[in-house]
Structures are given as C-alpha cells and as structure tokens.
Amino acid sequence: MEEIIVTEANYDAIMARINELLLLTDECSPMDDVNMIELDRLSDLIIAFDKKRCPIRKPTRLDIIQLRLEEMCIRITVFWRTHFRIRKHDITQQTRRVF
C-alpha cells in the first residue's frame, strides 16, 4: 500500500527518512537492496507531491533571453519615457542602442 502525502508533517517525515536512507546507501548499493527500494519509492512520492504543490511553469521567450543576457553579464536598462534600451558592454565600456 502506497502512502499519500497530505500534510506538511508527512512531507517532513518522508524527507527525514530520505536523509537517513541517503546515509545508509551510496552509488555502489545494488538496486534490489531494501534501502534503495524504499529510497526510490519515497523519492517518487516527494516528486509527485512537489509537482502538485508548486509546479514549474515553462519559461517564456523573454525569460530565456533575460537569463542569457545575465549569463553574458549584459545589463539592459530602460530609460524613462523612451522606447530605447541601452546595453553597456563591459569590455569596451561603450553604450549601444538596442531596438
């Protein structure tokens, strides 16, 4: 019989048990080990509960572009009452207009 996570207390208890099982197992443990089977089932329960409780939305194109610009250390600032965006390149310290 499979458990169902209903409350935060159940969630916390299962997370505590997962932490205990992680200490008892390692990457060399066989998959038919009792602790590995329990760890697998409990982690599946946690994943299912997390998907229901706080689903992760698909990023928009704007989110992807902003993330990439942050990774490249490019700042985009919007001037007040203008439609221009200014990008300042770190290496040359030049300012460019982006339409």
C-alpha positions, 0 to 999 in steps of 0.5 A: 500500500502506497502512502499519500502525502497530505500534510506538511508533517508527512512531507517532513517525515518522508524527507527525514527518512530520505536523509537517513536512507541517503546515509545508509546507501551510496552509488555502489548499493545494488538496486534490489537492496531494501534501502534503495527500494524504499529510497526510490519509492519515497523519492517518487512520492516527494516528486509527485507531491512537489509537482502538485504543490508548486509546479514549474511553469515553462519559461517564456521567450523573454525569460530565456533571453533575460537569463542569457543576457545575465549569463553574458553579464549584459545589463539592459536598462530602460530609460524613462519615457523612451522606447530605447534600451541601452546595453553597456558592454563591459569590455569596451565600456561603450553604450549601444542602442538596442531596438 
